[in-house]
Amino acid sequence: MLLATAIRELRSILNNRRLGELSDSTAGRENGGKWTRKEILGHLIDSASNNHHRFVRAQFEPGFAMPGYKQSEWVAANQYGDRPWSELVALWSSYNRHLLFLMERVPGNRLANLCKIGDGDPVTLEFLMTDYVDHLKHHLDQILAG
C-alpha cells in the first residue's frame, strides 16, 4: 500500500462513527478472542503510542532502532477493560487524528529512512506507516464484527 492510500484510509476510518455506536456493555464482553472489544481498542491505543515514537524518531535518527513491545502486558497494565468505552473511543480517535496529521506532513525524502523494530528486519518509515493502518483495520474489523 502506498502512503497516500493509507492516509486516505485512515481519514475515512476516523470519519466513520461506528465505534461510538457500541454500548459500554457490548464493548466489555468477550469477543471470541483473547481480548474484549475494550481491550482490542486499548491495544490500538498502545499501538498508536508506540508508532508515534517510531514515526517521529525515524525521521531524524539515522539507523533508528526501537524495541518491540509486549502487547498483552501493555493491555493488562493499562486495564482498558475498566475504562468507559466512550473515553477509549475518544482517546483512540484523538491520537489517530494526530498521527494522520503527522503522516500527511512527513517530508518525502524521509520516507525511505530505515527503521529496525525489535528483532525484525529493517523497514522503511513509509512501510511502518502503511503497516500501522493495515494493523488498525484488522483490529477494527474484529471490534465491529458480530
JOQUI-V556555 format. One record per backbone hydrogen bond with DSSP energy under -1.0 kcal/mol. CO is the residue of the C=O (numbers start at 1). NH is the residue of the N-H. E is the energy in kcal/mol with one decimal. If there is no record, write none. Layout:
co={CO:CO}
nh={NH:NH}
e={E:E}
//
This chain:
co={2:3:4:5:6:7:8:9:10:11:13:18:19:23:24:26:27:36:37:38:39:40:41:42:43:44:45:46:47:48:49:50:51:52:53:54:56:57:57:61:64:66:69:70:71:72:73:74:79:80:84:85:86:87:88:89:90:91:92:93:94:95:96:97:98:99:100:102:107:108:110:111:113:115:116:117:123:124:125:126:127:128:129:130:131:132:133:134:135:136:137:138:139:140:141}
nh={6:7:8:9:10:11:12:13:14:15:16:21:22:27:28:29:38:40:41:42:43:44:45:46:47:48:49:50:51:52:53:54:55:56:57:58:59:60:61:64:116:118:71:74:75:76:77:78:82:83:88:89:90:91:92:93:94:95:96:97:98:99:100:101:102:103:104:105:110:111:113:126:125:123:66:120:115:128:129:130:131:132:133:134:135:136:137:138:139:140:141:142:143:144:145}
e={-2.3:-2.7:-2.1:-2.6:-2.7:-2.5:-2.3:-2.5:-2.4:-1.3:-1.1:-1.1:-1.4:-2.5:-1.4:-1.1:-2.4:-2.4:-2.7:-2.4:-2.5:-1.9:-1.8:-2.6:-2.6:-2.2:-2.3:-2.7:-2.9:-2.2:-1.5:-1.8:-3.4:-1.9:-2.8:-2.3:-1.1:-1.2:-2.3:-1.4:-2.2:-2.7:-1.2:-2.4:-2.5:-2.5:-2.8:-2.2:-1.9:-1.7:-1.9:-2.7:-2.0:-2.5:-2.8:-2.7:-2.6:-2.7:-2.3:-2.1:-1.9:-2.3:-2.4:-2.1:-2.5:-3.1:-2.2:-1.3:-2.4:-1.1:-1.6:-2.5:-1.6:-2.8:-2.6:-1.9:-3.0:-2.1:-2.2:-2.5:-3.1:-1.9:-1.5:-2.1:-2.8:-2.4:-2.5:-2.2:-2.0:-2.4:-2.2:-1.3:-2.1:-2.7:-1.2}
//
